[in-house]
Amino acid sequence: MKVVVDENLCTGCGLCVDVCPEVFEMPEALSIVKPTKITADLEEKVKEAAESCPVEAIIVEE
C-alpha cells in the first residue's frame, strides 16, 4: 500500500493524524505521510483516515 497527501488539497484539519498517528503527522500547517512502511495492521486505519478527510486529500494506492 502507498499513501500520499495532496498538499494542494489538504486544509490541515488534523483528522488523519487523530485517526492514524502512526502514519500521518503535521509538522507545520499541512499533513504529511511519515517515512514508515505501512504494515498490514495499519492498512485499515490508513483507509479510515482517507475516508475521514473532508477534502479527500489522502490518496491510497493498493
N, C-alpha and C positions, 0 to 999 in steps of 0.2 A: 504494500500500500504506500502511496505517495500522497502527501498533503501539502497544499500551498495556500497562503493567504494573499489574496489580491489586494495590494496596498492602495490601489485606486478606488476600491470599493469599501474597504474597512473604515468604520467610523470610530473604532476604539472603545466600543461599549464594554468589552471585557467578558462577555458571556462565555466565549470559548475557553478563556483561562479559568473561569469558575467551574466549567464542566470538565475540562481535561488539562489541569496544570502540568501534567507530565509531558505534554506535547506543545502546548501554547504558552507564550509569555508576552508581557507588554513592557519592554524596557523603556519605551517612550510613549508616544500618543497612539501608536498602532500595534496591533497584534502581530507576532511573528511565530514561526514554527521553530522550536528548539532543534538543534542539530543532533537529534537522537533517532535511533532506529525504532520504528513503530512496530511493536511486537503484537502478536495475535491477541493478547489480553487487553490491549489498548484500542484495538480497532473499533469496537462498539462505542467507546467514549469519544473517539475522533468523529465518528459518524453522527453521534448525538450533538457534538459541538457544531458541526457543519449545519445540521438541521436547525439548531438554535440561533444561528447567525441571522439577524434581522435583515441584512443586506446581501445575503448569500455570497459573502466574500471568501468563504473557505471552499477550495476545490479539492475533492478527494478522487484519486485515481487508484483503482484496484488492480 
